[in-house]
C-alpha cells in the first residue's frame, strides 16, 4: 500500500509533502465563496451563508444566533431539555431544533442572507417554537410569540457570533395539569420536500400532544399517554400517511410519516363565505382550519397548520365574502373565522344561523362547501390590560374596554392559560352614552403570580323574548400576567 501511494504521488508529478498540503482546504474569510454541504469550508468562527441573490453562491460570514432561556412561568426556574426552533414570518421553520442546558439556556443559529462581502443584506424577523416535557407548548392559546428582529443583533466582544438576546428570547412555559403531564416522548421525521412546518399530532386526549416539524422534518412529541394512538401530520399541500402506534412506558423513536401526495390539485378543497354584520367600514377577516384533535374549546382556538388559512399567509386579513382553502389534507377540522386581531369577532348570538363554529370531516381529494355563512361583527375594543399583547399587572387588576352603546349589561370571564375559569360576573350593569371606557375591578379569588390569564367581555341585550349576545372582545386581546 505504501509503494502504491508513492507511485501515485510520483506519477502526479508532486511530492508527498505537496500532496498533503494540497489536501488541506485554505482558511476562508468573510466574503469568500463556500459550499454549504461542507461544514468546515469556512474559517473558524464563520458560517457558510446564502447570498441575497438566490442564483448566487454562498459566502463565508459571521453567524447570527438567538440566545435566551426557557423558564417555568410560575417560579421562573430553568427548564433543561426544552426544545427550541425558529419560524419565519410565514410560520415556516427555518432552523433545526436546539436543546436547553441545565440552566435553561439555548443558542439557536439562524441564517441571514448576505451581500458579496458577507454582511447581512436583509433583516428578517422570526418567532420561536418551544416545547418541553410536562409543559404546554409555546406559543399557546393565550400567548402568541413576540417577533425577534435581526436588526437587534449585537456583535460579540470576541470573535464569536452576532447575538440577539432580549425579552423576546426568554420564554416562560406553563406547566400541564398533573393528569396530563405524564406519558412518553415520540419522535420521528416527516418525509418529502414539504415536510418543514408540518403540525404532527398524537391523536389521543383532546387537546392532543402536538409538535411542528423543523426545517429538516424532524419532530418530537412530549407527554403522549399510554394506549392506542394515531400519529397524523397536517400541512397545506401535502397528504401524509398516518401511523398507528401503541404507546407503553418507553419512549418511541424513528417514526416516519411518508407522503401520499404533494399534488395540491389532487387534494381536498374547503369553500365557504362570511357575512360582515355591523362591522364598520374597511374591515376584513381571515378563516383558518384547526384540527379538532388540538382544538381548545375554552378559548375557541388551537394551532393552525402551515398554510391552512384564507387568505394564504402572510397576506393580511382580506376576506369579506367567499373564501377557498385548497390543498387540505384529510382529517377533522374546526373552521374558525375572525381568528386574528382584525377588529372583528364571530357573532356571539347563538339564536341565529351562521354563529356556530363549524366542524368538518375532510376526505382525501374531496371538496367541502360549508353549509352556512359565518356571521362576523365588530368586536368590543379592549383598553387594558392586554390591548396589544401580554401585559404585566398587579394582583388586583382593573379591566377596561370601550362601551357598546346598545347593551343592557356585560358579562366578564377570566381564564388562566390551562383553560380554567377563574372568575365570572354576568350582571355588570349598563353604561350609558356609548363610546366611553368601561372599567371593572377584578372581583375573583387571588390570581396566581406568573400565570398567564385572559379576560373576555360580552355585551348583552335583555328583552321580553330573552337575552341576546351582541358582541364580545377579541380572542387574542385581554391577556395579562400578575407580577
LINMO-V275932 format. One record per residue. N is the residue number from 0. RES is the residue in one letter. PSI is psi in degrees with one decimal (NA if undefined). NEAR is the number of other ideal C-beta (glycine too) atoms within 8 Angstrom. D_CENTER is the distance of its C-alpha to the mean C-alpha in Angstrom with 1 decimal. Layout:
# LINMO-V275932
n:N res:RES psi:PSI near:NEAR d_center:D_CENTER
n:N res:RES psi:PSI near:NEAR d_center:D_CENTER
This chain:
# LINMO-V275932
n:0 res:X psi:-40.1 near:4 d_center:57.4
n:1 res:X psi:-39.6 near:5 d_center:58.4
n:2 res:X psi:-37.1 near:6 d_center:61.2
n:3 res:X psi:-40.6 near:7 d_center:58.7
n:4 res:X psi:-42.7 near:9 d_center:56.4
n:5 res:X psi:-37.7 near:9 d_center:59.4
n:6 res:X psi:-40.8 near:8 d_center:60.5
n:7 res:X psi:-39.3 near:8 d_center:57.1
n:8 res:X psi:-47.0 near:11 d_center:57.1
n:9 res:X psi:-42.2 near:7 d_center:60.6
n:10 res:X psi:-22.3 near:6 d_center:60.2
n:11 res:X psi:-7.4 near:7 d_center:57.3
n:12 res:X psi:28.3 near:4 d_center:59.6
n:13 res:X psi:161.8 near:7 d_center:57.7
n:14 res:X psi:165.5 near:6 d_center:58.1
n:15 res:X psi:-37.1 near:8 d_center:55.9
n:16 res:X psi:-41.8 near:6 d_center:54.9
n:17 res:X psi:-38.6 near:8 d_center:53.9
n:18 res:X psi:-43.9 near:11 d_center:51.8
n:19 res:X psi:-41.3 near:8 d_center:49.9
n:20 res:X psi:-38.7 near:7 d_center:49.2
n:21 res:X psi:-21.3 near:7 d_center:47.9
n:22 res:X psi:-14.1 near:5 d_center:45.5
n:23 res:X psi:120.8 near:6 d_center:43.7
n:24 res:X psi:138.0 near:7 d_center:41.1
n:25 res:X psi:150.9 near:4 d_center:41.7
n:26 res:X psi:118.7 near:6 d_center:39.4
n:27 res:X psi:143.4 near:12 d_center:37.3
n:28 res:X psi:-179.5 near:8 d_center:36.3
n:29 res:X psi:131.9 near:10 d_center:33.9
n:30 res:X psi:-13.5 near:9 d_center:34.5
n:31 res:X psi:143.7 near:9 d_center:35.9
n:32 res:X psi:155.4 near:7 d_center:34.5
n:33 res:X psi:168.1 near:13 d_center:32.9
n:34 res:X psi:117.7 near:7 d_center:31.6
n:35 res:X psi:-23.5 near:8 d_center:28.0
n:36 res:X psi:-10.4 near:3 d_center:29.1
n:37 res:X psi:110.5 near:9 d_center:31.4
n:38 res:X psi:-27.7 near:3 d_center:29.7
n:39 res:X psi:23.5 near:5 d_center:32.9
n:40 res:X psi:-23.7 near:11 d_center:33.8
n:41 res:X psi:161.3 near:11 d_center:33.2
n:42 res:X psi:169.0 near:8 d_center:35.1
n:43 res:X psi:133.7 near:4 d_center:34.0
n:44 res:X psi:2.0 near:8 d_center:31.0
n:45 res:X psi:158.5 near:13 d_center:29.9
n:46 res:X psi:152.7 near:11 d_center:27.2
n:47 res:X psi:107.1 near:12 d_center:27.7
n:48 res:X psi:149.6 near:14 d_center:25.4
n:49 res:X psi:149.2 near:9 d_center:25.2
n:50 res:X psi:161.6 near:13 d_center:27.3
n:51 res:X psi:-30.5 near:9 d_center:26.2
n:52 res:X psi:114.5 near:5 d_center:28.6
n:53 res:X psi:-18.4 near:4 d_center:26.9
n:54 res:X psi:-2.5 near:3 d_center:30.4
n:55 res:X psi:170.0 near:6 d_center:31.4
n:56 res:X psi:176.7 near:6 d_center:31.5
n:57 res:X psi:163.8 near:10 d_center:29.4
n:58 res:X psi:145.1 near:16 d_center:30.7
n:59 res:X psi:136.3 near:17 d_center:31.0
n:60 res:X psi:162.0 near:13 d_center:29.2
n:61 res:X psi:125.0 near:11 d_center:28.2
n:62 res:X psi:161.3 near:11 d_center:24.6
n:63 res:X psi:134.8 near:15 d_center:21.7
n:64 res:X psi:145.8 near:12 d_center:19.8
n:65 res:X psi:121.1 near:16 d_center:17.2
n:66 res:X psi:141.9 near:11 d_center:18.8
n:67 res:X psi:-165.4 near:13 d_center:17.8
n:68 res:X psi:153.8 near:12 d_center:17.9
n:69 res:X psi:124.3 near:16 d_center:16.1
n:70 res:X psi:163.1 near:13 d_center:18.3
n:71 res:X psi:132.7 near:13 d_center:19.0
n:72 res:X psi:-30.8 near:13 d_center:18.3
n:73 res:X psi:-53.0 near:10 d_center:21.8
n:74 res:X psi:0.3 near:5 d_center:24.1
n:75 res:X psi:21.4 near:8 d_center:22.2
n:76 res:X psi:151.6 near:7 d_center:23.5
n:77 res:X psi:150.5 near:12 d_center:21.8
n:78 res:X psi:100.4 near:13 d_center:19.7
n:79 res:X psi:153.0 near:9 d_center:21.0
n:80 res:X psi:7.3 near:8 d_center:19.5
n:81 res:X psi:148.8 near:15 d_center:15.8
n:82 res:X psi:132.4 near:12 d_center:13.8
n:83 res:X psi:134.0 near:16 d_center:11.9
n:84 res:X psi:167.8 near:15 d_center:10.5
n:85 res:X psi:145.4 near:15 d_center:9.5
n:86 res:X psi:156.1 near:14 d_center:7.9
n:87 res:X psi:-171.8 near:10 d_center:10.1
n:88 res:X psi:-11.4 near:7 d_center:10.3
n:89 res:X psi:-8.8 near:8 d_center:10.1
n:90 res:X psi:11.2 near:9 d_center:6.7
n:91 res:X psi:131.1 near:9 d_center:9.2
n:92 res:X psi:139.4 near:13 d_center:9.7
n:93 res:X psi:6.9 near:10 d_center:12.8
n:94 res:X psi:165.2 near:13 d_center:14.0
n:95 res:X psi:-177.7 near:8 d_center:15.3
n:96 res:X psi:138.4 near:10 d_center:14.5
n:97 res:X psi:159.8 near:11 d_center:16.7
n:98 res:X psi:139.5 near:9 d_center:17.9
n:99 res:X psi:150.9 near:17 d_center:18.9
n:100 res:X psi:-168.5 near:8 d_center:22.7
n:101 res:X psi:-22.9 near:5 d_center:25.0
n:102 res:X psi:9.0 near:8 d_center:24.2
n:103 res:X psi:10.2 near:14 d_center:20.5
n:104 res:X psi:151.8 near:10 d_center:20.5
n:105 res:X psi:157.1 near:15 d_center:18.7
n:106 res:X psi:112.3 near:8 d_center:19.4
n:107 res:X psi:108.4 near:13 d_center:16.9
n:108 res:X psi:135.1 near:10 d_center:18.7
n:109 res:X psi:145.4 near:13 d_center:17.1
n:110 res:X psi:137.2 near:10 d_center:19.2
n:111 res:X psi:129.2 near:12 d_center:20.7
n:112 res:X psi:145.3 near:10 d_center:23.2
n:113 res:X psi:165.1 near:15 d_center:26.7
n:114 res:X psi:-172.9 near:9 d_center:30.1
n:115 res:X psi:-19.9 near:7 d_center:33.3
n:116 res:X psi:-5.1 near:8 d_center:33.9
n:117 res:X psi:-0.7 near:12 d_center:30.6
n:118 res:X psi:149.4 near:7 d_center:29.3
n:119 res:X psi:133.6 near:10 d_center:25.8
n:120 res:X psi:0.6 near:9 d_center:26.2
n:121 res:X psi:167.9 near:8 d_center:22.9
n:122 res:X psi:79.7 near:8 d_center:20.4
n:123 res:X psi:164.6 near:9 d_center:16.8
n:124 res:X psi:143.9 near:10 d_center:13.8
n:125 res:X psi:164.1 near:14 d_center:10.7
n:126 res:X psi:163.6 near:12 d_center:7.8
n:127 res:X psi:148.7 near:16 d_center:7.5
n:128 res:X psi:127.3 near:14 d_center:6.2
n:129 res:X psi:136.1 near:12 d_center:9.1
n:130 res:X psi:156.2 near:11 d_center:11.1
n:131 res:X psi:153.5 near:13 d_center:14.8
n:132 res:X psi:128.2 near:7 d_center:17.7
n:133 res:X psi:8.5 near:8 d_center:18.5
n:134 res:X psi:154.8 near:14 d_center:15.3
n:135 res:X psi:144.0 near:10 d_center:12.4
n:136 res:X psi:156.5 near:10 d_center:9.1
n:137 res:X psi:137.5 near:12 d_center:7.1
n:138 res:X psi:163.3 near:8 d_center:5.3
n:139 res:X psi:-169.7 near:9 d_center:7.5
n:140 res:X psi:-35.7 near:9 d_center:9.8
n:141 res:X psi:-8.0 near:10 d_center:11.6
n:142 res:X psi:93.0 near:11 d_center:9.8
n:143 res:X psi:153.4 near:7 d_center:7.3
n:144 res:X psi:142.4 near:10 d_center:7.2
n:145 res:X psi:142.5 near:8 d_center:10.5
n:146 res:X psi:142.8 near:8 d_center:11.4
n:147 res:X psi:122.0 near:15 d_center:13.5
n:148 res:X psi:129.7 near:8 d_center:16.5
n:149 res:X psi:-24.8 near:15 d_center:18.8
n:150 res:X psi:-15.4 near:5 d_center:21.7
n:151 res:X psi:2.5 near:8 d_center:21.3
n:152 res:X psi:139.1 near:9 d_center:22.3
n:153 res:X psi:128.7 near:8 d_center:25.6
n:154 res:X psi:141.9 near:6 d_center:28.2
n:155 res:X psi:154.7 near:9 d_center:29.2
n:156 res:X psi:-32.8 near:4 d_center:32.8
n:157 res:X psi:-151.3 near:4 d_center:33.8
n:158 res:X psi:20.2 near:4 d_center:33.1
n:159 res:X psi:-171.5 near:7 d_center:29.5
n:160 res:X psi:164.2 near:11 d_center:26.3
n:161 res:X psi:133.6 near:11 d_center:25.0
n:162 res:X psi:139.2 near:12 d_center:22.5
n:163 res:X psi:118.9 near:15 d_center:19.7
n:164 res:X psi:96.8 near:8 d_center:19.9
n:165 res:X psi:-166.3 near:7 d_center:19.3
n:166 res:X psi:-31.1 near:5 d_center:17.8
n:167 res:X psi:-15.0 near:9 d_center:14.3
n:168 res:X psi:-1.5 near:13 d_center:14.6
n:169 res:X psi:119.6 near:9 d_center:15.7
n:170 res:X psi:123.7 near:12 d_center:13.2
n:171 res:X psi:120.0 near:10 d_center:14.9
n:172 res:X psi:145.4 near:15 d_center:13.9
n:173 res:X psi:128.5 near:13 d_center:15.6
n:174 res:X psi:148.5 near:10 d_center:17.8
n:175 res:X psi:155.9 near:11 d_center:18.1
n:176 res:X psi:153.0 near:6 d_center:21.3
n:177 res:X psi:-37.8 near:5 d_center:24.1
n:178 res:X psi:-16.0 near:4 d_center:24.5
n:179 res:X psi:0.5 near:9 d_center:20.9
n:180 res:X psi:-5.5 near:10 d_center:20.9
n:181 res:X psi:-147.6 near:5 d_center:23.2
n:182 res:X psi:-176.9 near:11 d_center:23.0
n:183 res:X psi:177.4 near:11 d_center:22.6
n:184 res:X psi:132.0 near:11 d_center:20.2
n:185 res:X psi:123.2 near:16 d_center:19.8
n:186 res:X psi:158.4 near:12 d_center:19.0
n:187 res:X psi:-153.3 near:12 d_center:19.6
n:188 res:X psi:138.4 near:12 d_center:18.9
n:189 res:X psi:128.0 near:13 d_center:17.9
n:190 res:X psi:164.7 near:9 d_center:20.8
n:191 res:X psi:166.5 near:11 d_center:21.4
n:192 res:X psi:-20.8 near:4 d_center:20.6
n:193 res:X psi:31.3 near:10 d_center:17.3
n:194 res:X psi:-37.7 near:13 d_center:15.9
n:195 res:X psi:131.4 near:11 d_center:13.1
n:196 res:X psi:-3.1 near:15 d_center:9.6
n:197 res:X psi:130.8 near:19 d_center:11.3
n:198 res:X psi:112.7 near:15 d_center:9.8
n:199 res:X psi:129.4 near:16 d_center:12.7
n:200 res:X psi:135.2 near:14 d_center:14.1
n:201 res:X psi:101.4 near:14 d_center:17.4
n:202 res:X psi:92.2 near:9 d_center:19.0
n:203 res:X psi:-100.0 near:10 d_center:21.0
n:204 res:X psi:165.9 near:7 d_center:20.4
n:205 res:X psi:124.6 near:7 d_center:18.3
n:206 res:X psi:143.2 near:9 d_center:15.5
n:207 res:X psi:157.2 near:11 d_center:15.6
n:208 res:X psi:136.5 near:13 d_center:14.3
n:209 res:X psi:157.0 near:14 d_center:11.3
n:210 res:X psi:158.8 near:12 d_center:9.7
n:211 res:X psi:127.3 near:15 d_center:8.3
n:212 res:X psi:138.3 near:15 d_center:11.4
n:213 res:X psi:-170.1 near:13 d_center:12.0
n:214 res:X psi:-22.6 near:9 d_center:14.2
n:215 res:X psi:4.9 near:8 d_center:17.1
n:216 res:X psi:4.2 near:13 d_center:15.8
n:217 res:X psi:143.9 near:11 d_center:16.1
n:218 res:X psi:155.1 near:14 d_center:14.3
n:219 res:X psi:122.2 near:11 d_center:15.1
n:220 res:X psi:121.1 near:14 d_center:15.1
n:221 res:X psi:160.0 near:13 d_center:16.3
n:222 res:X psi:39.9 near:12 d_center:18.6
n:223 res:X psi:117.8 near:14 d_center:19.8
n:224 res:X psi:160.7 near:10 d_center:23.0
n:225 res:X psi:150.1 near:7 d_center:26.3
n:226 res:X psi:-176.3 near:7 d_center:27.6
n:227 res:X psi:131.6 near:7 d_center:27.1
n:228 res:X psi:142.2 near:13 d_center:23.5
n:229 res:X psi:123.4 near:10 d_center:22.2
n:230 res:X psi:122.8 near:17 d_center:19.3
n:231 res:X psi:145.6 near:12 d_center:17.7
n:232 res:X psi:138.7 near:15 d_center:15.3
n:233 res:X psi:123.7 near:12 d_center:13.7
n:234 res:X psi:138.2 near:14 d_center:13.2
n:235 res:X psi:133.1 near:12 d_center:15.1
n:236 res:X psi:4.4 near:9 d_center:18.4
n:237 res:X psi:127.1 near:15 d_center:18.8
n:238 res:X psi:117.5 near:11 d_center:20.8
n:239 res:X psi:148.3 near:15 d_center:20.5
n:240 res:X psi:125.7 near:7 d_center:23.2
n:241 res:X psi:157.8 near:9 d_center:22.1
n:242 res:X psi:124.9 near:9 d_center:23.7
n:243 res:X psi:129.0 near:8 d_center:25.6
n:244 res:X psi:161.4 near:11 d_center:26.0
n:245 res:X psi:120.0 near:7 d_center:27.9
n:246 res:X psi:129.4 near:15 d_center:26.3
n:247 res:X psi:-132.0 near:6 d_center:28.9
n:248 res:X psi:-5.3 near:4 d_center:29.0
n:249 res:X psi:145.9 near:5 d_center:28.2
n:250 res:X psi:151.8 near:7 d_center:24.9
n:251 res:X psi:129.4 near:12 d_center:24.4
n:252 res:X psi:162.0 near:6 d_center:23.8
n:253 res:X psi:17.5 near:6 d_center:24.1
n:254 res:X psi:144.2 near:12 d_center:22.7
n:255 res:X psi:129.7 near:8 d_center:22.5
n:256 res:X psi:109.1 near:15 d_center:20.8
n:257 res:X psi:157.2 near:8 d_center:23.2
n:258 res:X psi:127.2 near:10 d_center:23.0
n:259 res:X psi:-42.7 near:7 d_center:25.2
n:260 res:X psi:146.5 near:8 d_center:24.8
n:261 res:X psi:24.2 near:10 d_center:22.7
n:262 res:X psi:106.2 near:6 d_center:25.1
n:263 res:X psi:-37.0 near:8 d_center:23.2
n:264 res:X psi:-18.9 near:4 d_center:26.6
n:265 res:X psi:2.3 near:7 d_center:27.2
n:266 res:X psi:171.8 near:15 d_center:24.0
n:267 res:X psi:155.5 near:14 d_center:23.6
n:268 res:X psi:132.8 near:11 d_center:23.3
n:269 res:X psi:125.6 near:15 d_center:22.3
n:270 res:X psi:157.4 near:11 d_center:24.2
n:271 res:X psi:-161.7 near:13 d_center:25.0
n:272 res:X psi:161.7 near:9 d_center:25.5
n:273 res:X psi:151.3 near:15 d_center:24.9
n:274 res:X psi:120.7 near:10 d_center:27.8
n:275 res:X psi:121.2 near:10 d_center:27.4
n:276 res:X psi:127.0 near:8 d_center:29.9
n:277 res:X psi:45.4 near:6 d_center:31.0
n:278 res:X psi:5.7 near:9 d_center:28.0
n:279 res:X psi:177.7 near:7 d_center:29.9
n:280 res:X psi:148.4 near:3 d_center:30.2
n:281 res:X psi:5.5 near:4 d_center:27.7
n:282 res:X psi:145.5 near:11 d_center:24.6
n:283 res:X psi:165.1 near:9 d_center:22.3
n:284 res:X psi:-171.7 near:15 d_center:19.2
n:285 res:X psi:163.9 near:14 d_center:16.6
n:286 res:X psi:135.2 near:16 d_center:16.4
n:287 res:X psi:161.3 near:11 d_center:13.6
n:288 res:X psi:126.6 near:15 d_center:14.0
n:289 res:X psi:123.5 near:13 d_center:12.4
n:290 res:X psi:133.2 near:17 d_center:14.2
n:291 res:X psi:-27.7 near:11 d_center:16.7
n:292 res:X psi:-20.6 near:12 d_center:16.3
n:293 res:X psi:9.9 near:14 d_center:13.0
n:294 res:X psi:137.5 near:12 d_center:14.0
n:295 res:X psi:102.3 near:11 d_center:14.9
n:296 res:X psi:-35.8 near:6 d_center:18.2
n:297 res:X psi:-36.5 near:8 d_center:18.7
n:298 res:X psi:-8.4 near:11 d_center:15.9
n:299 res:X psi:44.2 near:8 d_center:16.1
n:300 res:X psi:177.3 near:10 d_center:12.3
n:301 res:X psi:168.0 near:11 d_center:9.9
n:302 res:X psi:137.3 near:9 d_center:6.8
n:303 res:X psi:119.9 near:11 d_center:7.8
n:304 res:X psi:149.8 near:13 d_center:8.9
n:305 res:X psi:123.2 near:13 d_center:9.2
n:306 res:X psi:-9.0 near:11 d_center:12.1
n:307 res:X psi:67.1 near:12 d_center:13.0
n:308 res:X psi:144.4 near:12 d_center:13.6
n:309 res:X psi:124.9 near:10 d_center:16.9
n:310 res:X psi:166.7 near:11 d_center:17.4
n:311 res:X psi:140.2 near:6 d_center:15.7
n:312 res:X psi:147.1 near:8 d_center:13.0
n:313 res:X psi:22.8 near:5 d_center:13.5
n:314 res:X psi:139.5 near:6 d_center:16.5
n:315 res:X psi:156.4 near:6 d_center:16.8
n:316 res:X psi:128.9 near:9 d_center:17.6
n:317 res:X psi:6.4 near:8 d_center:21.0
n:318 res:X psi:122.4 near:13 d_center:21.8
n:319 res:X psi:-3.2 near:7 d_center:25.1
n:320 res:X psi:-116.4 near:7 d_center:26.7
n:321 res:X psi:155.4 near:6 d_center:26.1
n:322 res:X psi:158.2 near:12 d_center:22.9
n:323 res:X psi:133.0 near:8 d_center:22.2
n:324 res:X psi:111.9 near:14 d_center:19.3
n:325 res:X psi:164.4 near:8 d_center:20.8
n:326 res:X psi:38.2 near:12 d_center:20.0
n:327 res:X psi:123.1 near:13 d_center:18.6
n:328 res:X psi:157.8 near:15 d_center:19.0
n:329 res:X psi:149.0 near:7 d_center:21.2
n:330 res:X psi:177.9 near:10 d_center:20.0
n:331 res:X psi:132.6 near:9 d_center:19.9
n:332 res:X psi:149.8 near:14 d_center:17.5
n:333 res:X psi:132.9 near:12 d_center:17.3
n:334 res:X psi:118.3 near:15 d_center:17.7
n:335 res:X psi:127.5 near:13 d_center:16.3
n:336 res:X psi:157.8 near:12 d_center:17.8
n:337 res:X psi:43.0 near:15 d_center:17.3
n:338 res:X psi:-26.5 near:10 d_center:13.7
n:339 res:X psi:172.8 near:8 d_center:13.0
n:340 res:X psi:87.8 near:6 d_center:15.3
n:341 res:X psi:13.5 near:11 d_center:18.0
n:342 res:X psi:2.9 near:9 d_center:21.0
n:343 res:X psi:158.8 near:13 d_center:21.3
n:344 res:X psi:158.0 near:14 d_center:20.8
n:345 res:X psi:132.8 near:12 d_center:22.0
n:346 res:X psi:122.5 near:12 d_center:25.7
n:347 res:X psi:2.3 near:11 d_center:26.2
n:348 res:X psi:96.4 near:10 d_center:29.8
n:349 res:X psi:-6.6 near:7 d_center:29.8
n:350 res:X psi:-6.7 near:5 d_center:33.4
n:351 res:X psi:160.2 near:8 d_center:32.8
n:352 res:X psi:157.3 near:5 d_center:31.3
n:353 res:X psi:9.3 near:10 d_center:27.9
n:354 res:X psi:-3.1 near:11 d_center:26.3
n:355 res:X psi:147.4 near:6 d_center:25.0
n:356 res:X psi:130.1 near:8 d_center:21.6
n:357 res:X psi:135.8 near:11 d_center:22.5
n:358 res:X psi:134.0 near:9 d_center:21.7
n:359 res:X psi:149.7 near:10 d_center:22.6
n:360 res:X psi:114.0 near:6 d_center:23.6
n:361 res:X psi:124.8 near:14 d_center:22.9
n:362 res:X psi:139.4 near:7 d_center:25.6
n:363 res:X psi:124.7 near:10 d_center:25.2
n:364 res:X psi:-2.7 near:6 d_center:26.7
n:365 res:X psi:179.5 near:7 d_center:27.5
n:366 res:X psi:139.8 near:7 d_center:27.0
n:367 res:X psi:128.0 near:10 d_center:26.2
n:368 res:X psi:123.0 near:6 d_center:27.3
n:369 res:X psi:143.5 near:13 d_center:26.2
n:370 res:X psi:-38.4 near:4 d_center:29.2
n:371 res:X psi:152.4 near:8 d_center:28.8
n:372 res:X psi:138.4 near:9 d_center:27.4
n:373 res:X psi:130.9 near:17 d_center:24.7
n:374 res:X psi:123.6 near:14 d_center:26.5
n:375 res:X psi:138.7 near:15 d_center:24.5
n:376 res:X psi:167.0 near:14 d_center:26.0
n:377 res:X psi:138.7 near:10 d_center:25.6
n:378 res:X psi:157.2 near:12 d_center:23.7
n:379 res:X psi:130.3 near:12 d_center:25.4
n:380 res:X psi:118.0 near:8 d_center:24.6
n:381 res:X psi:132.9 near:13 d_center:23.4
n:382 res:X psi:-41.0 near:8 d_center:25.4
n:383 res:X psi:162.9 near:8 d_center:24.1
n:384 res:X psi:162.6 near:10 d_center:22.8
n:385 res:X psi:33.2 near:14 d_center:19.2
n:386 res:X psi:-36.6 near:9 d_center:20.2
n:387 res:X psi:4.8 near:4 d_center:17.6
n:388 res:X psi:179.1 near:7 d_center:15.3
n:389 res:X psi:128.8 near:9 d_center:15.8
n:390 res:X psi:136.2 near:11 d_center:19.6
n:391 res:X psi:138.5 near:7 d_center:22.0
n:392 res:X psi:170.4 near:9 d_center:25.0
n:393 res:X psi:-174.7 near:6 d_center:28.2
n:394 res:X psi:-15.7 near:7 d_center:29.1
n:395 res:X psi:74.1 near:6 d_center:30.5
n:396 res:X psi:157.8 near:12 d_center:28.3
n:397 res:X psi:129.2 near:8 d_center:29.6
n:398 res:X psi:139.2 near:14 d_center:27.4
n:399 res:X psi:142.4 near:10 d_center:28.1
n:400 res:X psi:165.0 near:12 d_center:27.5
n:401 res:X psi:132.6 near:10 d_center:29.6
n:402 res:X psi:139.6 near:12 d_center:32.3
n:403 res:X psi:116.2 near:10 d_center:32.5
n:404 res:X psi:-18.6 near:7 d_center:36.1
n:405 res:X psi:8.6 near:7 d_center:36.7
n:406 res:X psi:158.0 near:13 d_center:35.5
n:407 res:X psi:-26.0 near:6 d_center:37.9
n:408 res:X psi:172.0 near:12 d_center:35.6
n:409 res:X psi:154.2 near:12 d_center:32.0
n:410 res:X psi:131.4 near:12 d_center:29.9
n:411 res:X psi:137.2 near:14 d_center:27.5
n:412 res:X psi:137.9 near:9 d_center:25.2
n:413 res:X psi:127.3 near:14 d_center:23.4
n:414 res:X psi:157.4 near:14 d_center:20.7
n:415 res:X psi:176.9 near:11 d_center:19.3
n:416 res:X psi:-13.8 near:14 d_center:15.8
n:417 res:X psi:-3.5 near:8 d_center:17.2
n:418 res:X psi:9.7 near:10 d_center:18.3
n:419 res:X psi:129.7 near:7 d_center:21.8
n:420 res:X psi:124.0 near:8 d_center:24.0
n:421 res:X psi:-38.3 near:10 d_center:25.7
n:422 res:X psi:142.9 near:11 d_center:28.0
n:423 res:X psi:137.6 near:8 d_center:29.1
n:424 res:X psi:113.7 near:9 d_center:31.9
n:425 res:X psi:15.4 near:8 d_center:32.7
n:426 res:X psi:39.6 near:6 d_center:35.9
n:427 res:X psi:126.2 near:10 d_center:35.1
n:428 res:X psi:159.3 near:5 d_center:38.0
n:429 res:X psi:144.9 near:7 d_center:38.0
n:430 res:X psi:119.4 near:8 d_center:37.9
n:431 res:X psi:157.5 near:4 d_center:40.4
n:432 res:X psi:-50.1 near:7 d_center:40.3
n:433 res:X psi:144.4 near:8 d_center:36.7
n:434 res:X psi:-17.2 near:6 d_center:34.6
n:435 res:X psi:-176.0 near:8 d_center:35.1
n:436 res:X psi:128.5 near:8 d_center:32.7
n:437 res:X psi:132.7 near:11 d_center:32.6
n:438 res:X psi:128.3 near:7 d_center:32.3
n:439 res:X psi:119.7 near:12 d_center:32.1
n:440 res:X psi:145.9 near:8 d_center:32.2
n:441 res:X psi:135.0 near:11 d_center:30.3
n:442 res:X psi:20.3 near:6 d_center:32.7
n:443 res:X psi:-166.4 near:7 d_center:31.1
n:444 res:X psi:165.6 near:5 d_center:31.3
n:445 res:X psi:134.9 near:4 d_center:30.2
n:446 res:X psi:136.9 near:13 d_center:26.5
n:447 res:X psi:127.3 near:8 d_center:25.2
n:448 res:X psi:133.4 near:8 d_center:24.7
n:449 res:X psi:-21.5 near:12 d_center:21.3
n:450 res:X psi:138.9 near:13 d_center:19.7
n:451 res:X psi:135.6 near:13 d_center:17.1
n:452 res:X psi:166.7 near:15 d_center:18.7
n:453 res:X psi:140.0 near:12 d_center:18.6
n:454 res:X psi:141.1 near:12 d_center:21.7
n:455 res:X psi:139.0 near:10 d_center:22.1
n:456 res:X psi:137.4 near:14 d_center:25.3
n:457 res:X psi:135.5 near:13 d_center:27.1
n:458 res:X psi:141.9 near:14 d_center:30.4
n:459 res:X psi:148.2 near:14 d_center:33.2
n:460 res:X psi:127.3 near:10 d_center:36.5
n:461 res:X psi:116.9 near:7 d_center:39.2
n:462 res:X psi:-178.9 near:7 d_center:42.1
n:463 res:X psi:-26.3 near:3 d_center:45.0
n:464 res:X psi:2.3 near:3 d_center:43.0
n:465 res:X psi:-171.9 near:7 d_center:40.2
n:466 res:X psi:143.5 near:7 d_center:37.0
n:467 res:X psi:126.6 near:9 d_center:34.4
n:468 res:X psi:129.5 near:11 d_center:30.8
n:469 res:X psi:-55.3 near:13 d_center:30.6
n:470 res:X psi:177.6 near:14 d_center:27.2
n:471 res:X psi:173.5 near:12 d_center:24.5
n:472 res:X psi:162.0 near:14 d_center:21.9
n:473 res:X psi:157.3 near:14 d_center:18.5
n:474 res:X psi:-29.3 near:9 d_center:15.6
n:475 res:X psi:8.6 near:7 d_center:13.6
n:476 res:X psi:166.5 near:11 d_center:16.8
n:477 res:X psi:22.9 near:14 d_center:19.2
n:478 res:X psi:133.8 near:14 d_center:16.9
n:479 res:X psi:165.8 near:15 d_center:19.0
n:480 res:X psi:138.8 near:12 d_center:20.0
n:481 res:X psi:127.7 near:14 d_center:23.7
n:482 res:X psi:NA near:7 d_center:25.0
